[in-house]
């Protein structure tokens, strides 16, 4: 679907933004200024197009995909979006009229520091595919201030430097502070039974605010536009008691600790502090995303049991698997549903994409570390383990075979096992990969739940397929 705008009209919009946002006319503008003004105009078009697309899909009662992934390797947005929108030649004519090099404009944009490897690239392709095939949905992750690192070779030695991508990349982001949500860490969690219903009381916790920023991805030759929602971590408030006592370092410590969560992609986890930060990152974006999804659902629906008809949480790899226990926690503790009601909703709403056949790469968490970071969620992991044993026994799995399915085994929490147990769908990312999962890596699960396993080939970018 071509976007209906001429090079002259686009040029007028860009010049208007240059004056309004940068207080410069075209003759004064640098390449950086022209890049940012053009990107701002494209983002504004995509925002309008997304609103129209989502209104149309919601009007048809379609289900929305919440694609949960710890990273998105998006690359540069300007050239890709212009091409997908059918505006690449329009922009080229505009740059020629401006007397500037088209390629130099594109070079002004940094790679978004939101992803690092294959997982992030597949996630970025999924965003493209969602929009191109006109599915209602979007990605959910963290607004990392720094990418993993930039490599520089000095005298034959590698030196790692921070990848600060936001200067130049921030033009693609639209903040929505009015949609911020609270995420809780630490403290203690107590199980309480009241009138036959179980819930967990969370006390003495620390709060972090999740501030949402949106980035848009145009589908290729399509009405669809995907939205990538990125959460930035901020302290809920400053410690005024410490501040008034003159203990300024203590007063800002909570803020510093909170902001660490969205500071850098993949902190080093070869020490306990790094492991804690990684778990906080995973829970932070998953909890914020699920809270927002349920709040949005409740604006137009009164019965949460209808959630599976309108929403799916697609967990991309094991990093977002804490979504299983978090969704159960929210449905029971905050929405007042029974275990059976919450479990029925969860198992029909959550789906899992497996990315590896290597057992050592399937994520596991130390129980004591997990309990210290999110004790209110750990309570539900324990209950999920009990529910798993009960269901497997009912399905005829022998007592001596149950250990290989256990979510809690030894001193570890096995996230992939929790994902498969709670999901209505488990898929590999290529046909050969899926067959290996079924016949080897996850064969014990396939034997019990064969109907849940399927293949979804990942990495499809429609604009490239069309060119081929």
N, C-alpha and C positions, 0 to 999 in steps of 0.2 A: 504493500500500500504506500503510494507516494505521498509525501507531505506537501500540501499545496502552498508553496511560497516561492517567489522568484529571487534571483540573486540581488536585485535592487531592493526588494522588501527586506531581505535578510540583512543587507548592508545598512539600511536605515535603522533596523533594530539594534544592530551591533554598535553603531555610532551613538545611538541614544543611550545605551548602557555605558559606553565609554564616558559620556558626559555625566550621567547620573551617579554612577558608582565610582568613577576614577577621576572625575573633574578634568577630563582631557578631551580635546578634539582629536580627530584622526591624525593630524600632522604631528601632534605631541606624543601620541601613543607609542609604546614600545611593543615588541613582539609579545612579551608577557601580557601586556594590557589587552592586546587584540585577542590572544588566546583565551584569556579569562572572560572577556566580554562575549565572545562567540560561544564559549562553553555555558555561560549563564543563560544565553538565549536558547540554546539547545535544551538545557535542563528545564527551562520554563515551558517549552513546547512539550517535553516528555511528561511533565507534571500534569499539564492539562489533558494530554492524551491518556495518561493513566487513570485520571478521574473519570473520564468518559468510558474507558474500557471496563473499569471496575463497576461502575453504575450499570452498565449493560449486562455484565456477567452476573452480578447480584440480582438484577431484575429477572434473570432467567433461572434463578435459584441454584446456581452452580456451586460446587464445593470449592473451598479455598485451600491451597497447599501452603503450609508453613514449613519451609525447607531449612532445617536447623543444621548449621555447619560451623565449625570452629574457624574456618578460613575460606576466603574467596579470592582466587588469583585472577582479578578482573582485567589487568592490563590497563591500557589507556582507553579512555571513554570517548573522546571527541571524534576521532576518525571512525571508530566502530559505529557509534550512534548515527553519525551523518550518513554513513554507507547504508546502514539498516533502514534508515528513514527515507532513503532515496534522495538525499540532499548533498551527496559528495560532490557532484558536478556543480551544483548551485554554489556551494561553499568555495570550490576551486575558482569559479568565475568571480566571486566576491573578492577573494584574496588577490586575484590578478588585478582587479579594479583598484584595490587598495595599494597596489605596487609592492606587495610583500610576498615572501617565499612561503608557499603552502606547507612544504615539509618543515621549515623552521618553526612555523606556528605549531604544528603537531609535536615537534620536539620539545616545546615548552612544557608539555604535560608530563609529570612524573608518573611512573607506575604506582598504582595504589598499593600501599603497604599492608594489604589485607590477606595476603596468601603467600605461600612459599613453594608448594610442590604440586604433585599430581592430584591430590585430594582437592586443593583449591581450584585447580584448573577445571576439573570435572564439575565442580560446583558452579563455576562461572559459565561453563557450557550449558548447564542445566537452566540457569537464569535465561540465557538466550533461547533455549528450546521452549521453556514455559511461555515466553512472550510470543515467539514465532508461531507456536501451535495454538495460541490464544487460550491458555489455561489461566485461571485466576489464581495468582499465588505470588510468592516472593521468598527471598532468602532472609535469614536472620543470623546475625553474628555480632562481632565486637568491633567498635571503632578504634582500632589500634592506632596510637599516636605514632609509633615507630614500627616499621617492618622488621623482619628478623635481623638483617644487617646488610650493609653494602660492602662488597669485597674490593680491596685495593691492594695491589702488589707493589711493595717497596723493597728495592734491592733483593728481589727474588723471594721475599717473604710475604705471606698473606697477612693483611691487617683488616680487622673488622671495624666498621664505622656505623653509627646509627643511621637507619634509613628513615629520615624524617620527611615523609611524603606529603604531609598536609599543606605546607606552603606550595600552592599550585594545584593541589588536589582538593582543597576545601571548597572550591567553587561548585563541585558536583554534589555537595551535601546540603540538605535542607533540615534544619533543626526543628524539633517539635517538643519544646520543654513542657508544654501543657499536658503531654502524654507520658510524662515520667512515671516510673513505678519504683517501689521500694523492694530491695532484695536484702534478706537477713542472713547473717552469719554468726557462728559461735553460740555461746550461751548454753542453756540446758533444755532438754525436751522431756516432758513427763507425759506418760500415757494415762488417759482418763476415760473411764466408762461412765456414761450418763444415760439412763433410761434405755439401755440396750445398745447405745451407739458409742463408738470409739472415736476419740480424737486426741490429738497431741497438743499439749500446752507448751509453747516456746517462751522461755524467760531469759532475761539478761543478755540479749543478743546485741550485736552491732548492726547498724543499718547502712546500706549503700544505695544511693539513688542511681537508677539507670535512665539516662537521657537519650531519647531516640533521634537518630539522624537518618534521612532517607536518600538513597542514590537510585537512579532509574536506569533501566536497560531496555532499549527498544528491540522489539522483535524484527526479524527481517521480512520486509514486504508484508507487513501484518498490522492489524489494529492493536495487537497486544503490546503491553509495556509491563515489564516486571519491576518490582520494587525491592531493593535490598535495604533492609532496615538494620542499622548498626547502632549498638548501644554503647554509650560513653559512661564511665563510672565517675560519680562525684559523691563527696561526703554529704550526708543529710543535713548536717549543721556543724558549726564550729563549737568547740568546748569552751563556752563562755566563762565557766567557773575558773578553769586554768588560765584563760586569757586575763581575767580581772585580777588574778593573783600575780600576774607578771610572768607566768610560766608559758611563754609564747611557743616554745618548741612543742610542749605537750599539747597546747591548744590546736596546733595545726597538724599534729601527728595523725589524727583520725582521717583528716582530709588527704594526707599523703598516702596513707595505707589504702584508702578507698580508690584513689586515682591510679594506683599501681595496677589495678585489675585491667584497665584498658590502655596501659602504657606501651607494652611491647608484645608483638606476636611471638609465641612460643618461648617463654622464659626458660632458661636452662633448668632442667629438673634432675640434675645429678646430686642435689642436696635437698634436705627436707623443706627448706623455705621455697625452693622452686616448685616442688611438688604441690605444696599448699596453694601457691599462687595459681598453678595450672588448674587445680580443682575449683578454686574460686572463680576463675575465668569461665569454666564450663558451666557451673551452676548459675553464675551471674546472667549470662545471655539466655540460657534456657528458661530460667525462672521468669525473667523479664518478658520474654516472648510469649510464654504460656499465659502469664497473667494478663497481658495485653489482648491476646486472642480471646480469652474467656470474657473479658470486659466488653470487647467489641461484639461478641456473639450475644451477650445479654442485653445489648441495646435494642436488638430487634427480635429476640426470642425469650420466652419465659421458661422453657423446659430444657434443662441442660442435657436431658437424655436424648435430645435431638442433635447434640453436638457432632456425632459421627456422620450425620447426613450433610453437614455443612463445612466440616474442618478435618484436615489430616495433618498430623505432625510427622514429617518425614525426617528421620534421624540419619544424617549422612555420616557414616562410620560410628565408632563407639563413643566419641567425645561428647555428643549430646544425650547419651543414654540415661543420664540422671533425669531426663524428661519423664520417664516412666514413673519413678517414685514421686517426682514433684507434681505431676498431674494428679496422681492418687491423693497426695497430701492436700492439694488445693480443693479437690472435689469433696473430700471428707471433712477436713478441718475448717475450711472457709465457706464451703457451699452447703454443708450439712447433709450430704448424701451418705447412704449406707455403703459398706464395703462392696457388696454385690453390685449395687448400682454404679459405683465408681469404677469397678473392675470391668463391667460390661462396656462402659463408655470408653475407657482407656484402651482396651483390646481391639475396639473397632475404630479407634482414632489414630493410634500410633503405628508407624511402619518403619522398617529398618533397612538401610542399604549397607551391605558388608563390602569392605574394600580390600580385605586381605585374607589369605589362606594360612598365614603363619600364626601358630598358636601364641608365640611369644609377643606378637604385635597386637593381639586382642587385649584391649586395655583392662587393667586390674588395679584396684585401689586398696591400700592398707586400711584395715578396719579402723584402727585407732586414729589415723589421720583423717579419714572420712568423718568419723564421729565428732572430732574436734572442730571441723570446718562447718558441717551442716548436720548437726545432731537431730534436728527436727525431720530431716529427710531420711536419715539412717533408720529411724524407727520403722519407716515404711519399707525399707530394704529388707529388714528382718521379717516383716509380715509377708512380703513377696516371696521370700525363701520358704516360709511355711506353706503358702498357697501353692507354690511350685511342687513341693513334695506331695501334697495332698492330691493335686491334679494328676501327676505322673503315676502315683499309686493307683488311682482310679482308672487310668488308661492301661494298667497292666504291666508297667515297668517294674522289673524285679528289684527287691530291696538292695541287693548287692550291686546294682547298676545305677542307683540314684546319684551316687557321688559325682558322676561325670556331667550331671546337669546342674549341680548346686550353684546358686548365685553366690552364696557365702560358703567358702571352702578354706579350711585352715584359718589364716588371718587375712584373707583376701576377699574382695568383692569383685566378681567376674561380670563386667559390664555387658559383654556380648551375649552372655547367657540371659541376663535380664532383658536385653533388647529382643531376643528371639521369643522368649516366653511371653512377653506382653504384646508383641506385634501381630497384626493380622496379615502382614506381608513381610517377607524377608527376600531381598533380591541381591544378586551379584551385579557387577558392572559390565560384564560381557558374557556371552553364552558359555565359553569354555570355563570361565571363572565360576559361573553358577553351577555347572556340572560338577566341578571339583568340590564345591561346597556340599552338594547333595550326596556325592559318592565317597567323599573322603573327609574333608576338614570338619564338616558339621553333619556327618551321616547319622549320628545318634539322634540329632534333632529332626532330621528329615524323616527318620523312621517313625517318629511320633506325630509330627505335624507336616506331612507331605503336601497338604493343600496350601500351606503358607509360602512355599518356596517358588520363586519365579525369577525370570531374567528381565532386566531393564538395561539395555546397552547405553552406557554413559558416554559423554564426550562429543555429542552431536551439536555442531554449530551450523545452523541452516544456511547462513550466507555462504559458507564455504562449500556446502553440499551443492548449492545452486550453481556456483561457479564451476564445479567439477562437471 
